[in-house]
């Protein structure tokens, strides 16, 4: 459920992003990503395992 500050290595632009995330969380992409919509439930499951 944590966040990190992602810094784009090319542009230097930074923004918060989830610790458990897919490539769409880090940079723009043409790939739709097959797990992107499942990320919230994956984060919930990991949080429950760590609790």
C-alpha angles and dihedrals in degrees: 000000000000128000132219131194108250116206115197106231092213104043100022090228112146133201139159116270134175117267089228104047146132129244091271088065091059106039143354114275140172090222110096094212117225098227099042095102091045094056096095092055092044090053090048092051093049091047090051091051091051095046 
